[in-house]
Amino acid sequence: PLLSLRFKRESFVVKQAIKRWVSAVANSPTQSPLAGLQDLISRYQTKPQVAAEALASFAQEQENAGHPSIALAQWDKLLARFPNQRANRATALQHRADLSIELQETALAMESFEQLIREFPFEARIRNAAQAGIARFALDRAYLEETKGNIAKAYELYEALIQSNPTLVEAHRNFIRLAARLGQVEKHL
């Protein structure tokens, strides 16, 4: 009855009720959380509001249990099966990026951050977190070049990072330090 047309105008109430329902299943003392969530996903696969929330909870349970590869696969499944469940989609992309970093899958992490920026450009919290993730990768790449002895390349990477993210203090600091090493300080004053 909760998903009937009668409650169509009460979407916030319905979403909260679904969250409580999924949470109750995940925290049930009478059955395994994963079994209960899997049952919800299977039984309500034609009701994306319920199945997507249950799948998100299932992925979170796997993450909490220390199974990042399994959790990553579940977040990917959520993204593929429920493209219109916006709130779950943002959560899935954020978790996919974090797990990809943990599993050292840099390309997937970058793709997740870029997808967050494309799909949620007007949601500042999500966009800013994704931009910070991309900036972290760019900083790490520049630092790696610097440690390899490729000072000119690192200098260029820091300069590009400053242009795309002018508030990143660490990039400015490293850029100035390398500019001094390369005798380029006068050029930037």
URBELTA-V307399 format. One line per field, one symbol per residue. phi: phi as a letter, one per 40 degrees, with the letter a starting at -180 (. if undefined). burial: # if it has 16 or more other C-alpha atoms within 10 Angstrom, else .. A space follows every 10 residues. Layout:
BEGIN
phi = ???
burial = ???
END
This chain:
BEGIN
phi = .ccccdbdcb ccccccccdc ccccccbccc acdccccccc cccbccbdcc cccccccccc cccccgbccc cdcccccccc cbcccdcccc cccccccccc cdcfbdcccc cccccdcccb cbbdcccccc cccccccccc ccccccccgc ccccdccccc ccccaccccd ccdccccccc ccgbcdcbc
burial = .......... ...##..##. ###.##.... ..##.###.# #...#..### ########## ###....#.. ##.######. .#.....### ########## #......### #######..# .....##..# #.###.###. .##.##.... #..##.###. ##.....#.. ##.###.##. .........
END
